[in-house]
Amino acid sequence: MSRMAYQYAILRFMPYVETGEFANVGLVMAAPGQGFFAYQLQEKRYARLTHFFKDLEGTTYIAAIKAMQKELSRIQQYVETCRYGSAGLFEELVRSRETIFRFSEPSLVLTDAPENKLAELYSHYVEHDFVTPQYRETQMESRLRQLLIQADLADRFSQKKLGDEQYRVSLPFVEQKEGRLLKAMKPLFLGQKETSKILEKAGRWQFRVHELQRRHQCPEELLFAVDGPEEQDTPQYAAYLSALKILNALEAKVVPMNQHNAVLEFALD
């Protein structure tokens, strides 16, 4: 099968027009005049939306996305039955409207497997498959650094490697004064898809802290700023809670990354 040009647009959810904030929640793809129209929507994993839009009720999104699914299904059936009469349908669908669902500007992609390409684009733009745990942790460090800068505390903390010639651990935020290791803060992402990796991550830091303590190179106070799974009623969240117990057993302070006041209180105290 030769490669053809397909149009696609990203579906964006914007419940509060006043702020202009949106989240990518779907993708539509079409080949005008070829009888092809397909879509993929985020119909189940909506916890990240209620987390991002603080005052949003989950039922609001569910009702809205079901209505959108019904409309896109109707369009898909029409395109399949009226192949040559649907050339302008895609443009009409994605044109700008003042509603809670809006589409991005259409783009073109060349492919010989449109269904696979649709899934690939959906994974990238909606599921954010490029966001690895390492990427998430780097972003968390940047957010924490910005928080310290805004509170005029950034000068007190610096990245250091703690330990001795045999064993070293790198920590991004360490406060040291007159040779004493006073405090350290470490953002920790514990939202991996595999439950074993969540527990292993906490276990690795348990080992690292114990080694630093054994070598008398552990800061007097330690804080883990953690981020975990978006949805609570899942095996991942249960593993996340177990991981928190492992970290709390280290006599470290463990707080959610988004609790800025708790983080700053630790830094200031």
Secondary structure by P-SEA (a helix, b strand, c coil): ccbbbbbbbbbbbbccccccbbbbcbbbbbbccccccccccccccaaaaaaaaccccaaaaaaaaaaaaaaaaaaaaaaaaacccccaaaaaaacccccccccccbbbbbcccaaaaaaaaaaaccccccccaaaaaaaaaaaaaaaaaaacccccbbbbbbccccbbbbbcbbbbccccccbbbbbbbcccccaaaaaaaaaaaaaaaaaaaaacccccbbbbbcccccccccaaaaaaaaaaaaaaaacbbbbcccaaaaaaaaaac
